[in-house]
Amino acid sequence: MASAPSSSSHGSGGMHLPDDTRELVKILVVGPFGVGKTTLIDSVSEIRPLHTEEQLTEASVAVDDLAGLRDKTTTTVAIDFGRISLAGGIVLYLFGTPGQERFRTLWADIAYGALGALVLVDTRRIDASFEVLGLVEESGLPYAVALNTFPDSRDHSEEELRRALDLEPATPMVRCDARDRNASVDALLALVEHLLTLTPSGGAPYAPPEHTLATSPRTESQSR
């Protein structure tokens, strides 16, 4: 069973991998625009995270939905990258992806080789998550859902949220605050535990599908 690391600050473990490293696992951190992907990777990474952010400009207003995001001034335009070591020699490489539709073409490259995805959801904007969930499901990647808590988030029951997101019963769903390291690590652990349940006893680790992402957008009839 995977468990949380003891390190709590960037660079405390150095750039080198721990001596007891047994498994290197690529994980996607995905979600709609402004959901907290960069914040979560910042919170948990044991190395200084890599960010590719640009300032939001007036030109983006027409294409980026800023509803409920009045304080957001930057956006990821390629990837966020971080690393976290778990007990048992498991090291997660975390790749955050842009949340806007116009960056969809980056998904195939970023998702290549990933074993799973942590999907961040803002319960104030449930419908903003449908497109990302569709992309992850098309890719065939196992995933867990992390409900990122905001000060004005409404309190919904787990049953209501699962129904709204159309989640399979086996799909993990946890609540977290992306600013809080412990809560964010717990969300990642929920995904790792889910991936371990997909590993045949005594068999090879779960392998990603050959084609990590469908090349064509979902049609209207396939939309959630």
Backbone torsions as a table, in degrees:
resi	resn	phi	psi	omega
1	MET	NA	130.1	178.7
2	ALA	-71.7	147.6	177.4
3	SER	-139.5	168.1	-172.4
4	ALA	-72.3	151.1	175.7
5	PRO	-77.6	165.4	178.8
6	SER	-94.3	-21.0	-178.8
7	SER	-67.6	144.5	-176.8
8	SER	-135.9	7.7	-179.6
9	SER	-137.3	151.4	-179.7
10	HIS	-59.5	132.2	174.1
11	GLY	79.1	0.6	-177.2
12	SER	-66.0	-27.1	178.8
13	GLY	-98.7	1.2	-177.9
14	GLY	76.3	174.2	-179.0
15	MET	-77.0	-22.5	-176.3
16	HIS	-76.5	149.7	177.7
17	LEU	-70.0	149.3	176.2
18	PRO	-59.3	150.8	-178.0
19	ASP	-63.4	-27.3	-175.9
20	ASP	-93.1	16.1	-178.1
21	THR	-61.7	126.5	177.9
22	ARG	-115.9	-35.1	-175.9
23	GLU	-133.0	130.5	172.3
24	LEU	-105.5	121.7	-172.4
25	VAL	-124.5	125.3	176.9
26	LYS	-89.8	125.3	-178.5
27	ILE	-124.2	135.1	173.1
28	LEU	-90.2	138.7	170.9
29	VAL	-112.2	109.1	-169.6
30	VAL	-126.5	166.9	179.6
31	GLY	158.2	170.1	-178.9
32	PRO	-69.6	170.9	178.8
33	PHE	-52.9	128.1	173.5
34	GLY	76.6	17.2	-175.2
35	VAL	-85.0	-16.6	177.8
36	GLY	116.6	19.0	-178.1
37	LYS	-63.8	-48.2	179.5
38	THR	-62.0	-41.1	-180.0
39	THR	-62.4	-43.4	-179.4
40	LEU	-63.4	-45.8	179.8
41	ILE	-63.7	-39.7	174.9
42	ASP	-58.0	-40.2	-174.5
43	SER	-67.5	-36.9	-170.0
44	VAL	-103.9	-18.4	-170.8
45	SER	-66.9	133.6	178.2
46	GLU	-86.8	-10.0	172.7
47	ILE	-114.4	166.2	177.8
48	ARG	-66.0	120.0	-175.6
49	PRO	-65.8	150.5	173.4
50	LEU	-96.9	129.1	178.4
51	HIS	-126.4	143.0	172.6
52	THR	-122.7	81.5	-175.7
53	GLU	-112.3	150.2	174.5
54	GLU	-131.4	155.6	177.4
55	GLN	-68.0	138.4	171.5
56	LEU	-70.5	137.9	-179.6
57	THR	-120.9	172.6	178.3
58	GLU	-61.2	-28.5	-179.0
59	ALA	-66.0	-24.5	-177.5
60	SER	-85.2	-11.7	-176.4
61	VAL	-59.9	-35.5	-177.5
62	ALA	-72.1	-20.5	-175.7
63	VAL	-116.5	-17.9	-180.0
64	ASP	-109.1	122.6	-179.5
65	ASP	-79.0	109.1	-177.7
66	LEU	-97.3	12.8	179.3
67	ALA	-58.8	124.0	-179.7
68	GLY	78.5	6.8	-175.7
69	LEU	-127.5	43.2	-172.1
70	ARG	-63.4	-23.0	-178.2
71	ASP	-92.6	-0.7	-177.0
72	LYS	-80.4	125.8	-177.1
73	THR	-120.7	-12.6	180.0
74	THR	-130.4	164.7	177.6
75	THR	-147.0	145.3	176.9
76	THR	-72.5	132.2	-178.6
77	VAL	-114.5	-4.9	174.9
78	ALA	-140.7	-83.3	178.4
79	ILE	-144.5	160.1	159.3
80	ASP	-108.5	146.0	-179.9
81	PHE	-138.5	135.3	175.0
82	GLY	-149.9	175.5	-178.5
83	ARG	-142.6	141.6	176.3
84	ILE	-142.0	134.2	179.1
85	SER	-99.9	129.4	177.7
86	LEU	-102.8	159.6	174.7
87	ALA	-60.9	148.9	-179.4
88	GLY	91.5	7.6	175.4
89	GLY	81.3	16.7	178.4
90	ILE	-95.4	125.1	178.1
91	VAL	-115.5	125.5	179.2
92	LEU	-99.5	126.5	169.0
93	TYR	-96.0	119.1	-173.6
94	LEU	-102.4	123.6	179.5
95	PHE	-117.9	110.8	175.6
96	GLY	-87.8	139.7	-176.0
97	THR	-114.5	150.0	177.0
98	PRO	-60.1	147.3	-176.0
99	GLY	-97.5	-0.8	-176.7
100	GLN	-94.1	150.2	-178.7
101	GLU	-57.5	-36.3	-174.8
102	ARG	-68.7	-12.4	177.6
103	PHE	-98.4	11.8	-176.1
104	ARG	-56.2	-36.2	-176.6
105	THR	-64.1	-18.2	177.5
106	LEU	-76.6	-19.1	-172.1
107	TRP	-58.9	-45.3	-176.3
108	ALA	-58.0	-42.2	-179.7
109	ASP	-70.8	-44.8	-177.2
110	ILE	-68.5	-37.1	-175.7
111	ALA	-78.6	-15.0	-175.8
112	TYR	-57.9	126.6	177.2
113	GLY	84.2	-1.9	179.6
114	ALA	-72.7	147.4	177.8
115	LEU	-98.2	-18.2	-178.6
116	GLY	-171.9	173.7	-178.1
117	ALA	-136.9	139.8	169.4
118	LEU	-101.0	115.3	-177.1
119	VAL	-97.6	114.1	177.0
120	LEU	-85.2	136.1	-178.0
121	VAL	-127.6	134.3	172.9
122	ASP	-99.9	112.3	-174.6
123	THR	-68.1	-11.3	174.4
124	ARG	-76.8	-19.0	-176.2
125	ARG	-136.0	58.3	-176.2
126	ILE	-54.4	-43.8	-175.5
127	ASP	-64.6	-21.7	178.4
128	ALA	-69.3	-15.9	-177.5
129	SER	-87.7	-16.2	-172.3
130	PHE	-61.5	-42.0	-178.2
131	GLU	-63.1	-44.5	-179.3
132	VAL	-66.0	-43.1	176.7
133	LEU	-59.1	-38.9	177.8
134	GLY	-62.9	-42.2	178.4
135	LEU	-62.2	-44.7	-179.3
136	VAL	-64.5	-43.0	-179.9
137	GLU	-66.4	-38.1	175.9
138	GLU	-61.7	-34.6	-177.9
139	SER	-71.7	-19.4	-177.3
140	GLY	81.9	7.6	-179.2
141	LEU	-78.2	135.2	169.4
142	PRO	-64.5	150.4	-179.1
143	TYR	-150.4	160.4	170.7
144	ALA	-123.3	153.1	-179.9
145	VAL	-107.4	130.0	175.4
146	ALA	-114.9	118.7	179.8
147	LEU	-85.4	103.0	-177.6
148	ASN	-76.4	123.3	-174.4
149	THR	-86.4	129.7	174.6
150	PHE	-116.3	157.8	-176.8
151	PRO	-54.4	-33.7	-178.0
152	ASP	-103.8	19.4	177.1
153	SER	-68.0	136.2	176.7
154	ARG	-78.9	154.9	-179.8
155	ASP	-91.5	109.5	177.5
156	HIS	-112.1	150.9	176.3
157	SER	-73.8	157.9	177.7
158	GLU	-59.8	-40.0	-179.8
159	GLU	-61.6	-43.7	179.3
160	GLU	-61.5	-43.4	-177.1
161	LEU	-69.7	-40.8	177.7
162	ARG	-62.1	-40.2	179.6
163	ARG	-67.6	-42.3	-179.4
164	ALA	-64.9	-35.7	-179.1
165	LEU	-90.1	-5.8	178.8
166	ASP	56.8	50.1	-177.3
167	LEU	-87.6	144.7	171.9
168	GLU	-68.3	151.0	-179.1
169	PRO	-56.5	-32.7	-176.0
170	ALA	-82.4	-9.1	-178.0
171	THR	-75.6	120.2	179.8
172	PRO	-64.8	142.2	174.1
173	MET	-138.0	122.9	-177.8
174	VAL	-130.6	159.9	174.4
175	ARG	-100.2	142.5	178.5
176	CYS	-152.6	165.3	170.2
177	ASP	-117.4	112.2	-174.0
178	ALA	-59.7	-18.6	178.8
179	ARG	-79.6	-17.1	-175.5
180	ASP	-99.0	120.6	-176.1
181	ARG	-60.1	-48.4	-176.0
182	ASN	-61.8	-43.6	179.9
183	ALA	-65.5	-38.1	-180.0
184	SER	-69.7	-39.6	176.3
185	VAL	-63.1	-41.1	178.5
186	ASP	-59.7	-38.1	178.2
187	ALA	-64.6	-42.3	177.6
188	LEU	-65.6	-38.1	178.1
189	LEU	-63.8	-36.6	177.4
190	ALA	-60.7	-39.7	177.1
191	LEU	-67.1	-45.6	-179.3
192	VAL	-61.0	-43.3	178.1
193	GLU	-61.0	-38.2	177.8
194	HIS	-64.0	-42.9	178.7
195	LEU	-63.0	-37.1	179.9
196	LEU	-65.8	-31.6	178.2
197	THR	-69.2	-19.0	179.3
198	LEU	-90.2	-2.9	179.2
199	THR	-90.0	117.3	179.2
200	PRO	-57.3	139.7	-179.7
201	SER	-59.2	120.7	179.2
202	GLY	77.3	1.8	-177.0
203	GLY	-101.7	-169.9	-179.5
204	ALA	-74.2	152.0	177.3
205	PRO	-60.2	158.1	176.8
206	TYR	-55.1	136.3	178.9
207	ALA	-114.7	142.8	179.4
208	PRO	-69.2	157.6	177.7
209	PRO	-63.5	156.9	-177.7
210	GLU	-60.8	-43.4	177.4
211	HIS	-104.1	105.8	-171.3
212	THR	-69.2	-28.6	-177.6
213	LEU	-148.0	134.3	175.1
214	ALA	-61.8	142.3	-174.8
215	THR	-85.3	-18.5	-178.6
216	SER	-108.5	145.8	178.6
217	PRO	-62.2	155.7	175.5
218	ARG	-66.8	141.9	176.0
219	THR	-77.7	166.1	-178.9
220	GLU	-59.7	-34.2	-178.1
221	SER	-71.6	-18.7	179.7
222	GLN	-94.2	-8.7	-174.3
223	SER	-66.2	155.3	-175.9
224	ARG	-71.0	NA	NA
